Structure formats: structure tokens, C-alpha cells
Amino acid sequence: MAITPYPITPKPTNFLRGARSMKSVMLSLMALTILASGSIAHGAILSSSSFENDTIGNPPSGWALSTNNYSSTTMQVAPSPTNPGNKTMFLDLDAGVTTPNNYIVSNTHYAPGTLTEKLTTAYDFYVTTFFSNGHPTVWATFNKNAGGSYNSYALIARASGGVDEGYIRIYGPGFAANNITISNLLPNTWYHYEQVLDPIAHTYSVEITNKTSSAVMASGSSALFSNFFSTTDQWTEFASTGNGLALHGYIDNFITYTGEIPEPATMSLLAIGGLMIAGGRRSKHN
């Protein structure tokens, strides 16, 4: 599992009075770290959304929702369910029962640089229920290339047996499934999702951690889903994969970046970020 090159998970509150929340400060620090010296080898933040600069009740900037035969559709900025002083992207989606019916929530396109760079996508998620209105929750996190084909395909879905829990499964070429082994993702709980694409090894890995306990809930890897990895025009989607599916919950702290190992010239800046985090270790969602 690739090590995140800078601290994106901890997000304390009330860091600066009258200023933006800690998560915006940290995303700004990460961008400054890269731009100041170019010291993460060939690395860059390609896309990030903390939602703090968006307006509650409006769609989040940089995101699009494709609607097809929905019984209900909501994508908007909303207060965090566990810390109302912070903003998130709220998704309340029930796909219809006729075809086509997929919901697709996608961020703006970005270019990931060269084929020698790993590409990491990470976000926090909080599902209010894995089953409602007769619709089980299912969403896949896709990284897609210029041809519209998937590079990676990781599915989070309601567990079997009628329980309000979720599981994760990742897919490789030919829809070969690699179930990475959990059926105990709980509703009303913040989790952190991280997915790392390695275009050289032609693999990708996924890890989910509990935001409160930092426990690793699941991790696994697969060959890239597609045989083609584009150097331009990549984007990320959350999407349903069939009829009558749903997604009810919150997304936060979305980020996509290339590169992974800071050079020595950057360590002092990263150390400052570490001290900032140490001063308020609890997540903003707690």
C-alpha cells in the first residue's frame, strides 16, 4: 500500500479564528509545498474539494451529476452530520427501475502527468443507510481514461442478508472480482478511502480506514481494469452499476494527486504541517 505523501486525513477544527477551517488550510499547505519547490518528484495535486468555499444548499463547484430515471436526486453542499461547522458534499440518490438508470457523480477532468507517476485518489465517506426505499446502496469509484474506459473499479455495496452494513469489492480485467474481505462497513460512520494507481506495474490498490479509530477496515490490489492508461483527460466518478440502486451519505476531503515521496528540501514544510496536525489530532468529523 502506497504511503500518503502528506497528511490529508486529520482535520482539526477551530485552527484559526475567523479564518477557513483546518481542512482548507491543510489543502492549501499541500499545494504550497508542491508549488514552492517542485519537490515531490513530478508530483502535483490534480484535483481537490474540501467544499469549504462552496455555498450550503448549492451543487459543489467542480462536480457534475448525471441524472437518468431517478425517483429522487440530490447533490448539494451540506453541513457535516457530525460537525455542522464544516461543509461536505451530500448525495441522496435513488436510481430508477427502468433503463438507463445509473447515477453518475463526477469531478472535473484532469491530466495525471506521465506514465511513470502513481496516481492517488482519496476521500472520506459517511453513509446514512445502506438500504432505503427498497433500494440497496451501491456505488463504484472509477478512475476513467480519455477513451472512457475504467482504469480502476472499486465497489462499495450493501452487504447480503438484509443487514444495514456495507462491503467492498475491487475488480480487475474482465470484471474479475477480488473481494477484499469486509462486510462490516457501518452506517453513520466516517471512513477514509484511498486508491493508488501504478501505471508502471499496471496495478491499483485500495484501502479503507475508520476515521475515528484509524483501524484498517480493508485493503487489496488488482491489475488495472483497462489495458490503456491515458496520460491526459483522466477523471473520477462515483456511479451506480445497475437497476434500482442508491447512494445516501456524505463525501468530504476529495483529493487526487501524483507522486509519493517528498525530497529532503520539502521535509521542513511537511514537518510544519505535522506540527499543525499534532496540535489538534481529532478529526473534524468527531
N, C-alpha and C positions, 0 to 999 in steps of 0.2 A: 504494500500500500504506500503510495507516494506521501511524503510528509508535506503538509501545507507550508508554503514558504514564508508566510507571515500570519500573524494571529487574526483570524477572522471570526472565530466563534464567540469569545467572551465580549459582552457588550454592556458595561455598567451604565447606570443611569445617573443623571444629575452631575455630570462631569464638569460642565461649565454653566454657571447660572446665566440665564438669558441667551444662551448660545444653543447650537444644534445639539442633538443627542449624541451620545458616545459613539453610536454606530456610524454616524456620518463623519465624525472626527476621525475614526479609525480608517474608514474607506478613503478619506482624503489623505491621511498619513501614508497609506499604502501607495496611492497614486503618486504622492510627492516622493516617496522613496524610490520608485522606479524612474520617475522623470528627472530627479535630481542628478543621478549619476549613471543611469542606464545599467545598474549593477546587477540586476537579476538577468542572467545571461539570456539575451534575446527575448526577455520576458516583457509582458505588458498586461495590464488589466484591459480586457476587451469589452466587457460589459458588466455593469453593477447596478443594483437597485436596492437602496435602503428604504425608499418610499417616504423618507422624512420631508422631502421638498415638494411632495405631491399634496393635493387637497383631498381631505376626507370626503367621501361620497362620490368622487370623480374616478374615472378609469386611471390607472397608473401610467405615467409617461413611459414611452418606450415599449409598451406591451400591447398586443392585439388579441382580440377574442373572435374566433370564427364561430358563427352560430349556424347550426343545422338541426332543425326539428327538435327544439328544446321544449320541455314542459316548463322549465324556468331557467333563467340565465342572469347571473350577477358576476361582474368582475369590477371591483372598486377598491379604493384605498379605505381602510378602516382601522380603528384603534386595535392594538394588540389585545387579545382576550384576557391576557394575564397581566398586562401593564398598559393601561389605557393612555399613558403619556407617550407611547411610541406607536408608529404607524406601520401597517403591513398591507399586503395585497390580499383581499378577501375574495374567495371564489365559492360561489354557491350555484352549482351546475347540475342539472338533471338532463341527461340526453334523452331524446325522444325514442319512441319504439318503432319508428319507420326508418327506412334507409334513404339517403345517408343521414347519419345522426351523430357523428363524432363531434365532441367539443375539442377545440384546439386553442391553447393559450400559449402565445409565442412572444419572445423578445425580439428586438431589432437584430438585423443581420450584422455579423461582424466577421472580420478576416483574421484567422488564427496565426498568421505568420508562416513559418516554414515547416516542412515536414519533420524537422529534427526536434521540434518542441513538443513537450507534453501539454495537453490542454485539460485544465481542471474546471469543472462546473460544480458549484456548491450552493446550497440554500438551506434555510430552516423551514420546517413544515409542522403544522398543527391541524389535525383532522378532528372536526367536531363530532362526526359519527362516520362509521364505515358502512352504514346501511340506513336509508331513509326513503320514504315514499315508494317502497318496493324496488328501489334502485341500489345495488351494491356499489360501493366506492371502488373505482379502478382508475388509475392514471399511470401513464408511462412517461418517463423522462427521456426524450430523444435529443441527441445531437445530430443534426442533419447537414448534409453537404450540398454543394452547388447543384447537383443533379436531383436533389430532393430525396435521395436515399439516406437511410439511417447509418450513422457510424456507430451509435450505441443505442441500446433499447433496454431500459430497466423499468420493471413494472411493480407498482405497489397496489395491492388489491385487498378486498375484504377476505378474511380467512374463511375456510369452509366450516360447516357445522352450525351456521346461524349465529355465531358469536360476533360481538361488535369489536373485532380485532382485525389487524391487517398483517399481510406477509409481503415479502419482496422476492422477486424472481428476475434474473437477468438473462438476456438472450444473445446468442451468437449466430453465425452464418446459418442460413436455412431454418431459422427460428428454433435452433437447438436450445433447449432451456437448461439453465444452470440455477436451480433453486438454491438461494443462499441462506436458506435454512431458518427462517424465523416465521412464527405465526403469532407473535405476541406484541405487535405494534398496537399501542392502546390509544383510544380517542382522548382528546383534551390533554395532550402531552406534546411538548416541543421536542422535535428530533432534528438532527443535523444530517444532511445528505451531502455526500461528496463523491464525485465521479471523475476519474482521471483517464483520459485517452492517451495512449502511447502510439503514435503513428509509425515509429520505427519497429517496435516489437509487434505492431498490429494487434494490440490488445487494449482492453479497458477494464478498470476496476471500480467497484462501488463499495462504499462503507456508510453505514448509518449508526449514529451515536445518539444516546439520550442526552439532551441538553442539560438536564438537572444533575444527573449522576455522572456524566461523561462515559458511561458504560457503552462499549461497542455492541450494538444490537445484531449486526450482521456485516459480513464483508465477503467479497468474492470477486472473481475476474473471469473474463471471457475473451475470445478473439473478437476483433471488431466485427460488427454486424455486416457491414458493407465491405466490398473489395476495393472501394475507392475512397480515399481520404483527400478532400479538397483543400487547397491552400487558400482559397478565398470563399466568401459568402457562406460562412457557417452560421447556424443559429440553434437555439434551444427551444423545445416545445414541451409543454405538459399536455397530454392528449388522451382521450378515451380510445379504447381498442375494439369496441363492439357495440351492440344494441343495448339501450336502456341502462347506461352506466352513469355514475355520479362522481362529483368531487365537491366536498363541503369542508372548507377549512381555510387556513391562512398560510401564506408564503412570505418569507422575510429574508433579508440579507443575501439576496441572489448575487452571485459573482462568477465571472468566467475569466480565467487568466492563463497565460502561457508561462513557461519557465518554472523552476522549482528551487534552485539552490542559490541563496544570496552570496555574493562575493564579499571579501573582508571589508571593502570600502563602505558597504552598507550596514555592517553589523551595528555600528553606533546608533544609526537611525532606528533599526529594528529593536535595539535594546531600550530606546526611549519608549517605543510602543509597548514593549513588555512591561516596563515600569508603570505605564498608564493602566495597563490591564491589571497588574498586581494590586493596584490601589482600589480596585472595585471588581473583584473576581466574579461576583454573581452575574449571571446573565440578565439582560433587561427583561427577559420573559418570566423570571422567577418572582 
